[in-house]
Structures are given as C-alpha cells and as structure tokens.
Amino acid sequence: MVFGALNYDHFYFIRDKKIVYKDNDTISHNLNYGYKTVFANIFEHRRGNVSLLNYEDALKVNLVAA
C-alpha cells in the first residue's frame, strides 16, 4: 500500500471524469493497477479531474471468498 501511495504517478488517461488505461489499441474502463489506481484517483479527485462517484467507486474494497 505504501509503495502504491508513493508511486501513484503512472501512465493513465482521464475520460468522462474517470481514470482509464490503454489496453492494446483501445481504452479500457475496466483495468486497475491496485493501489496505484486508488491513489491516482485520490490525487485526480483533489484536482477536480475525477468525479465523486468514480472516486468513491475506486475506494471500495472487493472481498473474494475462496
């Protein structure tokens, strides 16, 4: 988590007030790079580039039962 907080500055795009990533020749709204994406959302939301809805969605924790 600390590594993600310190290295959130990575290559992403902002489309429709949401962080998206390049996936081959397209733009994907479904890709996620873990804590890097979470902290990039926090940074961009503070700058006004990510909507509150997308910001809150990025902060959700997904639990998977094995």
Long-range contacts (C-beta under 8 A, 24 or more apart in sequence): 1-35, 3-35, 4-34, 4-35, 4-36, 4-38, 4-39, 5-35, 5-39, 7-36, 8-35, 8-36, 8-38, 8-39, 8-40, 8-42, 8-43, 9-40, 9-43, 10-36, 10-40, 12-37, 12-40, 14-44, 14-49, 14-50, 17-49, 17-50, 17-51, 17-54, 18-50, 18-51, 18-54, 19-44, 19-50, 19-54, 19-58
